[in-house]
């Protein structure tokens, strides 16, 4: 029984590994995103869809975080605020079209997005806090 479970897990990992590689965005060393806040808004939209689809409609953590980002980055209506909203919605639609299955596949997508968000946050930190 243990051997069967181990083989099943190994097979699942080998099956899902190419999907994770395909989902991961590879950037050259030292890459600087020209619009890191807009890209971060897209990542937040993608994470919001994953929560929405896998945890239910009541899961609004990423949407709430986006509202907070808007309050800080673009507190008044205008073109920049609308671009941030559009990028958030674009991220939501990207994952909606991909429609990852909740579970291992969704977790791999989530980890890839978290790494991208962390890189964008670090770029912003270096730009504005150093």
C-alpha positions, -999 to +999 in steps of 0.1 A: +000+000+000+028+024+009+046+016-023+015+022-044+010+056-027+046+065-032+044+056-069+012+076-073+028+107-056+059+104-077+038+100-109+018+131-100+049+151-094+064+141-127+032+149-145+028+183-129+064+194-131+062+204-168+031+225-160+049+243-132+078+250-156+054+263-182+037+285-157+069+300-144+081+333-159+119+332-165+136+366-164+172+373-172+194+381-143+191+417-131+158+421-150+139+453-139+102+453-146+094+487-161+060+488-144+064+469-111+033+482-094+011+474-124+027+439-126+021+435-088-015+444-094-018+416-120-002+391-097-027+401-070-055+396-095-043+361-103-040+352-066-075+366-061-089+342-087-072+312-072-087+321-038-121+328-053-122+295-072-107+273-046-118+289-013-151+303-024-167+336-032-164+349+004-125+349+000-117+385-006-083+389+009-065+397-023-092+421-035-090+439-001-052+440-005-057+456-040-080+482-025-053+491+000-027+493-028-050+516-047-055+538-016-017+542-013-006+543-049-035+560-067-060+575-041-078+596-067-096+586-098-075+589-130-055+570-156-030+554-133-056+541-109-076+527-139-045+510-152-039+493-118-075+481-117-073+469-153-041+449-145-058+433-114-088+423-136-065+410-163-047+388-137-081+375-126-090+366-162-057+350-169-062+324-142-099+321-150-089+311-186-062+287-173-087+273-148-061+254-127-075+225-106-076+232-069-050+212-051-015+205-062-018+223-096-032+254-079-006+253-052+022+252-078+007+282-096+003+300-063+040+294-054+051+307-088+030+338-084+043+343-049+079+342-062+070+367-089+053+390-064+082+388-040+106+398-068+084+427-077+082+438-041+120+436-037+124+457-069+101+483-054+119+482-021+153+487-038+140+515-059+122+535-032+139+526+001+176+526-008 
